[in-house]
Every structure is written in C-alpha cells, then in structure tokens.
Amino acid sequence: MKTILFFCISSALLTASAFLTGCSAGGESGTPQTQISDKSSGEPAAALAVGHWVKGGPVDISSGVHVVEFWATWCPPCRTSIPHLTELQEKFKDSGVNIIGVSNEELATVESFVKKMGDKMAYTVAIDAGATSKGYMGKYGVRGIPHAFVVKDGEVVWHGHPMDKLDDAIEDALK
C-alpha cells in the first residue's frame, strides 16, 4: 500500500514539475514561464519569417488578433500545451483569431510530429526561417519555451506561458 501511495505522489510531482517549467534552448528545463508572463506595451510585432508552413498557410499578423507561440517537439511543457492551444483555436476561430505555432527544428522532425498529432494539433504550424524567434524571444529576453505572444493589429499586447492566462489575453485583445 505504501509503495502504491509513494508511486502516485511521485508521479503527481513529476507531472506538476514538467508542467510548471519551460524548456531552455538546449532542451533542458528552464525557468518557470509563468513568472515571465506580462502585459506588453503595444510594441510592433516582428514579421513572421517562415521557412516553411507545415500546417495551414501564410498568416498576415498586421491586422486582427493572432497568437504566435514558440515550441519544440522535444519539450514536454510544449507538448502539454498543444491540446489547450487547439481548444483556443476552436473557441476563437469565429473571431478571426489565428494561432501559429513556430518551431526552429528541422522540417522533417516537425512534419512527422504534426502528422502524428493529427487533429489534436488543429492550428497553423510553421518552421522559423531564423528571424522570427529572434524578433520575439530575443526582443523580450525570453529564454524558455513554450512562450506565446498575442499580437493585435501588428502589435504585441501580451506575452507569457500559453497555459497562463492566454485565454484572458486573447479576450482582452478582442475588445
């Protein structure tokens, strides 16, 4: 009985720690992304420099509300956030919101992952040509993923962990 209880508690703690930490560029756990979440001052958003559209097509972020989310296939918290992003895409699609997942991994790796995910990953996915992540992550000093940016009419109005108040940020941007 004690062994089962220990196993259950250990599993719960491991799951919680994976959820609450982000992944650094090297694939290791980074700082908790919920601490980075903040309101931005409406600074101009970087253009999407896309090397390849894996799922969906080109998105013009100069008008309307969009979410640009940086992720990787090897990042457990990124994979955990995928169902939530799919739910948000469904919830806000009639409002014209586009969620764009951007990865800097190899095309074959991302294509295989997205194909395996199927409808569980029901939003636009792109491969960064090199400048997109620098224009967002670098500009705001973000070193861990997943990390989302809400862009309204070409300006970043919020950024943070996609599981931390992204719903509210999208709703605020739609007002």
Beta strands, then each sheet from edge to edge (+ up, - down):
strand 1: 23-24
strand 2: 38-44
strand 3: 50-55
strand 4: 65-70
strand 5: 98-103
strand 6: 124-128
strand 7: 144-145
strand 8: 147-152
strand 9: 155-160
sheet 1: 1+ 7-
sheet 2: 2+ 9- 8+ 4- 5- 6- 3+
end
